[in-house]
Amino acid sequence: MTDAQEPEHETTHADEVHLVDWHRVGRRVRASALVLGGLAVLAWVVTGAVGDGIVLSDLWNWIGLGLLAMFVAEVIFVGGSALRGMLRAGEEGERLAGGDVGILPPQVTRRIRRRE
């Protein structure tokens, strides 16, 4: 065989590099949930101490605001990682319809495929 006809190195499952790093996304989402939850409780305590006193119903307002912020953070983290995966796939010349390019993590995608 000549150099042009030599087969390329085939990647095995252990060598496979995923386009989207789901572990990193999970760590970011968990960290942001902890920070936003802590900020909601802290804001409740501070506003209660400064204002009319600590009222339990005000806590639910702060938690609701924290959940809204968590939704926005999750959209940014997951969407950003999917966008990075799409760009990485384009640079590497891979198909953009691969199993590791998408909004759902691989374990959820596998469960969905088993049901079908």
Secondary structure, 3 states (H helix, E strand, C coil): CCHHHCCCCCCCCCCCCCCCCHHHHHHHHHHHHHHHHHHHHHHHHHHHHHCCCCCHHHHHHHHHHHHHHHHHHHHHHHHHHHHHHHHHHHHHCCCCCCCCCCCCCHHHHHHHHHHC
